[in-house]
Amino acid sequence: MFKKWANVFMILALVFAVCSPTSYAAAKSVKVKITLVSAELIENNSVGNEWAIGANVNGKELEEGSSVTMNMKPSGTLKLEALAEEQDKIPDYGSTSTNVKLSSFTKSTNKTLTVVVTENRGRYSGNTATWEFKFKITKK
């Protein structure tokens, strides 16, 4: 009888050892390449002529045409941000951001962020300018 219980106990111990979370291999990391494909002024209704623009992903700056590569967990999230600022004595500013879950696509995806800048003073007060920032995200 003791031998039978010992066998059951050994089988249960083996099952728990194999199925325990500590026995799982650590989730592998995924290499992700993020490119700011373009930043384009789509519409400008008398907001301004001189602009400063910026974009970043998870806090890392990107210039138009540049890329950044990151090692992330497959369940990770990228935060894409874009901003545009009209350059004059009293600058007008607009920004937007979005989160992209790596699990939401397989190989690559494209994301477009639209930034609207509203004129805040003068005779064109209330007019808007629209920028489009296009990102390409690729898993390697």
Secondary structure, 3 states (H helix, E strand, C coil): CHHHHHHHHHHHHHHHHHHCHHHCCCCCCEEEEEEEEEEEEEEECCCCCCEEEEEEECCEEECCCCEEEEEECCCCEEEEEEEEEECCCCCEEEEEEEEEEHHHCCCEEEEEEEEEEECCCCCCCCCEEEEEEEEEEEEC
